[in-house]
Amino acid sequence: MLNGKHIILGVTGGIAAYKAAELTSLLAKERATVEVIMTAAATQFVAPLTFATLSRNDVHIDQFAPFSSSPRHISLADRADLFILAPATANTLAKLARGIADNLLTSTLLAASTPLVVAPAMNNKMWEHPATRENLATLRARGVEVIEPTVGRLACGVNAVGRMAEPADILQRLKLRVES
Ligand SMILES: Cc1cc2nc3c(=O)[nH]c(=O)nc-3n(C[C@H](O)[C@H](O)[C@H](O)COP(=O)(O)O)c2cc1C
C-alpha cells in the first residue's frame, strides 16, 4: 500500500522523537521512500544520523542549505505523496495552525498540498491548554488527520494523556489514509 509512496516525516522536539525512528524503520520496510525533516529542537533528542540510516536518505534540517534546482522547502513539498508529523509538538502545531513558516519543516508544511497526518505528543497540561485545543480544531477543520495521543507515563513522570501513539498504529492509519 505504501510501496513506492513518497512520505515526508516531520520530526519535532519532544521525547517521543525516539519513536519516530521506529516509524521510519517501519515505513522503509513497507518500501516507501521516506525523507525526514527535523526541527532544531528535534536534533536535541535523536541524532539526524539515526534517521538518515533508517530511511537511507538525507535528513533535512537547514532551511538555508544550498540547493540545486528549487528551494528545499518547495522541492520537498512538491515530491510528497503524504506528510506525517510525528511527534508533533504543541509549538509546531500552533505554528501550523497560524501559517507560520520560520524553519524548514514549517515552510515545507505550508508549501505542501498533500494529505497531512499529525501525531501529537506532549505534557497533559499542554495538550489540554485552550490554545492547543483551538489549534487542533483549526487543523481538523482544514482536513488534517489527528492521531490522538494516548494515556500513559509521560516524560514528566505523571500518568496522563499525552503519549504519542505507537509507531505500528500510526503506520496503520497512514495505510488507511493512502487507501482512501
Ligand atoms: C526534555 C524535554 C521534553 C519535551 N517534550 C515535549 C513534548 O513532548 N511535546 C512538546 O510539545 N514539547 C516538548 N518540549 C518542548 C519543546 O521542545 C519546545 O517547545 C520546542 O520549542 C519545540 O520546538 P519545535 O516545535 O520546533 O520542535 C520538551 C522540552 C524538553 C526540554
The ligand as an ORCA input file, in Angstrom:
! r2SCAN-3c Opt
* xyz 0 1
  C      13.016     17.206     27.874
  C      12.013     17.970     27.049
  C      10.927     17.300     26.565
  C       9.962     17.984     25.797
  N       8.890     17.295     25.334
  C       7.960     17.940     24.637
  C       6.838     17.238     24.137
  O       6.696     16.020     24.298
  N       5.896     17.931     23.450
  C       6.001     19.282     23.237
  O       5.084     19.849     22.633
  N       7.074     19.971     23.670
  C       8.058     19.345     24.352
  N       9.151     20.041     24.800
  C       9.268     21.475     24.486
  C       9.733     21.672     23.030
  O      10.987     21.038     22.823
  C       9.809     23.175     22.712
  O       8.501     23.732     22.757
  C      10.444     23.438     21.360
  O      10.472     24.827     21.148
  C       9.694     22.758     20.232
  O      10.279     23.154     19.004
  P       9.810     22.531     17.619
  O       8.325     22.548     17.596
  O      10.407     23.465     16.621
  O      10.409     21.181     17.506
  C      10.131     19.368     25.529
  C      11.260     20.019     26.007
  C      12.191     19.344     26.761
  C      13.400     20.082     27.254
*
